[in-house]
Amino acid sequence: MRRNRCLNPRYFLQYEVLCNMSFADYRQLAEFLVAHGVTRAMFKPLSENDNTKQQIYLGGSFEAMNQLPFGEIRAGNPGGRANFKAAVELWWLNDDGNTAPAPRAQLILYPKYPEVHLSGFLQGAALAPREHLRPIPRSNRTGTDGRILIFGITNDNSVYAYLAPAGSPVAASILADRLTDHEASGVFYPLPLFRDADSKTLLLRRLGEIRRAGWHESCCLDRNGNIVPYHARNGGGYTLEALFGIIPNGRSEPDFMGWELKAVSKNRVTLMTPEPDSGYYGEQGVEAFVRRYGHDADNDTLYFTGIHKINARNVTTSMTMKLDGFDMETEKMIDPAGGILLFTGANEIAAKWSYQRLLEHWGRKHSQGLMSSMKGVDRHRLSIII
């Protein structure tokens, strides 16, 4: 059933005229998106190859996964081109302000190339702009297009899609204001939402305030949000999070308004901490893994620690880490069923991080990121240099 979000009582008075007319320009479209929960928007000028037959090209790397929210990644098409697929909660928006879902919309990742495409965007989608997404016969192609596809992302990971045909008021206003002169992120350009301040501005503003305050005592937030002293070696990261009001957590989500904050004090930085999802660890769990492969420490405690590098045996654990399904020479994934594997000396798989789970974790955790160096970090206080 069609869902008409213009009838939301909260916004009806503001948009009752808009719901009966086309968007006059991209500014009016942006206002509509903001009123309906969109916090980030971007657009892609379409080419003639972006159609129902060849899908919509979203980039020549997995960077598109950091742009659009997606569901669980699954390996697909074992008999043809190996790929990953992930559902997208996509809603088509038309000029009347009505929205309807595209229930079969999904990202398809071709790791061999690599490329990311949007597929299934018409199947079962009542408001999809079919007439503007038909394949163009080769004899009629001119090399130019003029269509612009706009995505608006909400905090609950819904995606509004609006296609501005060539020469339409929205497309013309984007070109007139030269929005394509701005820096692109992959194939996408940012679409201004005309709010008081965007997330990046607010983030940099807060970091500036923290920097100008000088040294900060090492601390963290407890479970109730209270500031408490914290003097461990990783105090820099916890202090930075505390200054942003972030309670330590293990969620694979960005820290602040879609941005992941990382504190850098040495020559290494932790980008993500996903658990293995296969091998002995994935099958038996962390306790069984540590009891089997850990070593004794003080206070009758078992630990499993050590730096493991690809194709290098770790002297302490006698384990070797390997990349399975990845060609080191071409730097391309050749088998989506592969992953990062940790082998024992007896050539048993102690732990495996599958590519599909790593891609899921990375896409959610690092949709945006900001590195801050911690100058003069000790265990008691830090100063932040942006």
N, C-alpha and C positions, 0 to 999 in steps of 0.2 A: 504493500500500500504506500502511496506517495506520502512523504512527510513534508508538510509545509511549515517551515520554521518561522516564516513571517507572521504566523498567527500566535506566536509566543506572546502572552499579554504584556510581558516586560518591555517588548520592543515594538508592539503593534502600532502605537500612536506615532512613533518616530518614523516608521517605515511604511505606513499604509499607502502613501502615495507612490513610494518606490516600488512596491510590489505590483504595481500596475503599469510599469514603464521600464524601458531598457536603462541600463546603467549609462550615465552621461559620459563618464570617463573612469580611469582607473582609481581616482580618488574616491568617487562615490562607491565603487566596488569595495575599496579598502575599508571604508566606514561600515559598510554592511558586514564585512567579514569580522571586523573587530567587535561589532555589536553581537555577533553570534559566537563569540568565544575564541576567535582566531588570535593567536599570540605571535605567529611568525608566518610570513608569506614570501613567495618567490615565484619566478616565472621562467619559462623556457620558450624562446622563439622556435617554432616547429619547422622542420624541413619537410620536403615532399615525401621522404621515406618514413615519416612518423604517421602511421595509419593503421588500420585494422589488420592488414596483412602482415606488415613488417614490425608491428608493435611500436611503442614509443621509446625511443632511445634515451636513456637517462645518464649515460656516461661510460667512458672507457676504463673504469676502475670501480672498486667497491665503494668509492666515495659517496655514491648516491645513497648508500645505506645509512650514512650519517646525516642525510637530508630529510628523508621520509620515514615516518614511523611504520613499523611492520610487526607482524605476528611471528609465530614460531617458524623457524627455517626448517625445511625438509629437503632431502635429496630427491631428485626426480629424473625421469626419462633415462632409465638404465640402458635401453636399447638404442638410443639415439645420442644426441649431444648431451654430455653430462652437465647437469645444472643443479642449482638450488632454487627453491621457490619459497616465497613468504607472502602471506595474505596482507592486504592493505585495506583498512576501513575507509573506503573512498565514497564520497557523496558528490554527485554532479549537481551543480548550481546553474539555473538558467536565468534569463533576463527578467523573468517575473518574480525572482526572489524565491522560487520553489527549489527544494532539494529532494533528491531521491538516491538511494544507495546503488552502488555498483557491486553486487555481492560476490562477483567472481574476480574482482580486481586483485592483482598480485604482482609482486616483483619477481622477475626471473633473472638469476645471476648465472652467467656463462663463465666459469672460472678459467677456461682455456684461453680466452682472448685477452683480458677479461672484459666483460660488458654487462651492463645492467639494463633491463628493459621493463617497461610497464605493460602488462598483458591483461586480458580479460575485462577490460574497462567498459565494454559494451554489453556483455552478456547479462541479461536480466536487469539492465539499467534503464528505467523508464524515461529518464530525462537526458540520457547521453546524446551529445550533438553528433549523431551519426552522419548527417549530411556533410559535415566538415572533416570527417575522419575516413572517408572512402579513399582507396588507392587511386592514384592518378596514373592514367596510361602513360607509358614511357614517351609516346609521340607527343603528348601534351605538356610534358615537363619543361619548365623554363629555367630551373635552377634557383628560383626565388619562391617564397611562399607567403609570408605575411601573417600567418596564424600565430597566436600566442596562447600558450597553456599556462594557467595560473593555479598554483596550489596554495591553500591556506591551512595551516596546521593548528589544532587546538591543544590545550593542555591534557585532554583525555585521549590524545593520539588519533583523533579523527582527522581526515583530510578532505577539505572542500576543493573540488576541481571546477574551474570555469574556463571555457575555451572562447577566446575572443577571435572571431573570424578576421581575415584580412580586410583592412579598411573600416572595421567597426570602430565606434567611438572609443572603446577601451584600448584596442590595439593602437589606434592613431594617437591617443594621448600618451601612451608609453613611449612611442617613437618620438613624438614631439618634445617630450621632456628628456629625451636622450638617456633613458634609464639603462640602456644597454652599454653606455659609456662607463658605468660603474663596474667595480671589480666583480667578476663572476666567481662562484664556487662550483667548480665542475661545469656543468651545462646550465646551471641556474643563476639568475640574477635576483638580487633582493628586491622585493616590492615594498615600498614605504607604507607603513600603516598609520602614520600621522598621529601617534600617541605622544604623550608628554615626553617620554623617553623610552628607547628600546632597551632590551635586556643587556646588550653590550655596553651601552652608555651607563646604565645603572651599575653594572659590574665594575667598569673602570672608575666610576665615581667613588664607589665604596673602597676599591683598592687604593685610590689616591688618598682618601681619608686615613686609611690604615698606615700608609707610608708616611704621611706627614706627621702622624702621632709619634714616630720614632720607634724606640725599642718597646717590645711587649714581653711581659713575663710569660713563660711557657705555661700553657693551660689547655683545658679541654672542657666540653660541656658534659655534665652528667645526664642521666636518663630523663631528668626533669628540666633540663635546660639551664641548670645553674653552672656558673664558671667555677672550676676547681683547679688547683695546681696540678701540673703534669710535667714530670722531669725525665721521661724516657727519651731514648735516642730519636724516636720519631715525633718528638714534640713540635717540630716545625709545622708539619702538616696538620696536626690536631689544633694547634694554635690558630692557624689560618682559618680552619673551619669554624672554630669557636668565634672568631671575630666576624664571621658571616652568619652567626647564629645557627650553625649546622651541628646537630647532635650526631656523634659518631654512629655509623650504621654500616651494615653489610650489603645494602641494596645496590644493584647494578643500574643505578640511575644517576644522572648528572647532579651536581651539588647545588647549584644556584641558578635559577631561572633558565635551565637548559644548558648551563655551562659546567664543565668539569674542572675543578681547581686542582692543580698539582703543585706541591712544594718541592723544589729542587735544591738540594744542598750538596750533593756529591755528583759523581759521574754516572749514576744510575737513577732511574725513576720508575716507580711502579705504575704501570698504565692500567692494569686490571688484574683481578685475582679470582678468576673462575676456577671452580673445582673440576677435576677430571670427571668425565661422564662415562668412561668405559675402562677396560682393563681391570686389574684386581681392585683398585680403589673404587671405580665406578660400580663394580658388582658387589663388593663386600662392605664398602663404607670406609670412612676415615679411621675409625678406631681399629678395625681389623688391619688396615694398611699400616698404621704406625706400629701396632704390635708385631707385625711380621717383618717390617723393614726398618723400623726405628732403632735408635741406639740409646743406651742407658746414659742418663745425665744425673745431676745431683738431685737429692730429695726423692729418690725412687721414681724418677720421671723419664718417660720415653720421648725422644725427639726424632723428627726426620727433617734434616736441614742440609743445605749445600747448594752451590751454584752448579746447575747442569747446562752444558752448552751442546749444541748440535754436533753429533759425531765425535764427541770427546768423552771418554770414560771418567766419571767422577771417582776419585781415589777413595773418598770416605764411604760412599754408598755402593760403589762398584757397579753403578748404573750408567747407561748411555742414552742420551736423548737423540731421537731421530725424527726427521720429517718424512711422513708417508704421503705419497700422492702429490708431491710438489717437485717440480723440475728446477733445480738450483741454477742451471745454466740459463734457461729462458726466463726464470723467475715467474713461472706460471703454475697454477694448480692444474694437475692433470687427472686427479681422481677426487671428486667431492666426498667420497666415503673415507678419505684419509684423515690425517690429523697429526698432532704432535704426540709422539709416543715415548715412554720411558721404559727402557728394557733392562731387565736384571742381567746379571752375569750369566745366568742359565738361559738367556734369550726369551724369558717370559715377559709379557706386557704387564708391568706394575701399574701403569697409569696411562690413560689416553685422553687428550683433549681433542675432540672431533672438530673439524673445520666448521660445521654448521653451527655448533654451540659457540665456538669462538666468534664467529661472525655475528651471531645474535647478541652476544655480550658486548662486543665492540660497538655495534650499531646503537645500542641503547645507552651505553655508558659514555660514549664520546661523540654524541651528536654535535657538540661544540666543546672546545677545550681551551684552557689558558694556562700557560706555565708561568710561575713566578719564582724567581730565584731568592733564596734565603741567604742574605749576606751576613756573615759574622754569626752564624747559628752556633749556639752552644746548647747545653741541656737545660738552660734556665730562661733564656730570652732570645728574641730574634728581631731582625729588622728586615723589612720587605722591600725589595727593589723590583719595580715593574719594568 
